[in-house]
Amino acid sequence: MKTLLQVLTVLALAVAPALADAKVKAGPRKGRIFELEGQNAEFFVEKDRTISIAFYDAAGKKQPAAAQVVTATAEAPGAKTKLEFEKKGDLLVSKAPLPAGEGYQIVVQAKTTTDAKPKNFRIKLLTHTCGGCPNPEYACTCDE
């Protein structure tokens, strides 16, 4: 019994930091922040349902899109839609809009350079404004 308690304590200490870091962060445009190596990317759904990605350094200063690579897959009911991105000004913007509807998953894969290891992010697409904060639901920072 004592050994089981020790194992559970060690497991709790190992898992707690990972869960604490899972808190959603929102960016200046009220989009969802993805933490990448040495920079952050802000995922934002525009009014025309395209996705735009803005980049920020570790201090939060906006950086132009440069060598970053982003792809996304919208897992809408009935079909998966792969979205490719192109540079527009300082942003990366999806070439096509998201499929109609809400409540489906979007899987975003981002790399800081073409050679970097990709990092995957999953977002449930809910574009209505959260009742507890001023962000869209997909970027809600409430503790609920």
N, C-alpha and C positions, 0 to 999 in steps of 0.2 A: 504494500500500500504506500509506503514511504517513497519507494522508487517511482511509482506511478505519479505521485504528487510532484516529485522533482522533475520528471519528464514533462508534465503539463506546465510547470512553471517555466522551464527552459523554452518550451514551444510558444507559450504566451509572450515571453520576452522577445523571441525571434519574429513573431508575426506582428506584434503591435506597431513597430515602426513602419512596416509596409502598409498597414491599414491607415495609419495616421497620415501617410503621404498620399493616400488615395483621394483626399479632399479636392473637389473641383475648384479650379481657379479661373477667374474671368479676366479678360484683358481690357484695354482702354475702349475698344469698340463693342464691349459687352459680349464678346465671343468666348469660346472655351480655349483655355491655354493648354498646350501640350509642351511638356518639358523635354527638350532635346539636349544633346551634348553641347554645352557652352552657350545655348540660346533657347529661346522659347518661340513657339509658333502659335498664332491665334486663329482658330477655326471659327468662321463666321458665315452664316447663311444670309445672302443678300435678298432683297425684295423680289428679284427675278428668279429666285431659288438656285442661283449659282452659288458655289462655295468660294470664298476668298480666304487666303491664308496670308497673314502679316507676320513678320519676324521681328523679334526684339532681342537685344543682348541681355546678359545676366542682370544688368542694372535697370532693365525696362525701357531702354532707349530704342526707338524704332530703327530697324536696319532694312536696307533694300533686299529684295529677293535676288539671290546671286546663284550660287551653286547648289542650292537646296533642291531636292527632288521629292515631290508629293504625288501620290495616287490615292484614289478612294474608290470603294465599292459600296454602292447603295443596295442593301438587301431588302428591296421592296417586295411586297407580296406578289408572287407570280414570276418574278424574274430578278436576277442580279444585274445591276448596271455599273459598268466600270467607268469612272470619271478620270479624265486626264486633265492636267493643269498647264497653263501657259502664263508667262510673265506679262503683267499689265501694270505699268508704273512700278511701284515698290512692292506689289503684291503678286502672288500666284493665284490665278482665278481658273475655276473649272471651265472647260470648253463647252460643256453642256449643263443644263439645269438638272436638279434632282428630280426623280420621278414624282408624280403626284402622290398625295397622301402624307400621312404622318405615322409615327409610332414604330417605324422600322429602324433597323440598325444601319449605321454607316461605319465602315471600317476604313480608317485612314492609315496609310503607311507613309512615314516621313523619314527622310535622310538629310543630314546637314550637307553632305557632298555625295557625288555619285559613287565614291568608294566606301562611304560610311556604312555601318551596319544599320539596317532599317529598324524602325521602332513602330509598333502597331498601336492604334488607339481605337476604341469602340465607343460610339455615341448613339444613343437612342434619339432619333429625330423627333423633337417636340418643339415647335417654333413659337408657341404662345408664350406670353410674358409670365414669369413666375409671380405668384401672389405674395411671396415673402421678400423678393429682391427685384431689382429693375432689369434683370437679365432674361433672355429667352430661356425656356425650361432646359434646353440642352446644355446651357452654361450656368445653371442655377448654382449659387454658392451657399444656399441655406443649408443648415445642418440636418434638416428633416430627411 
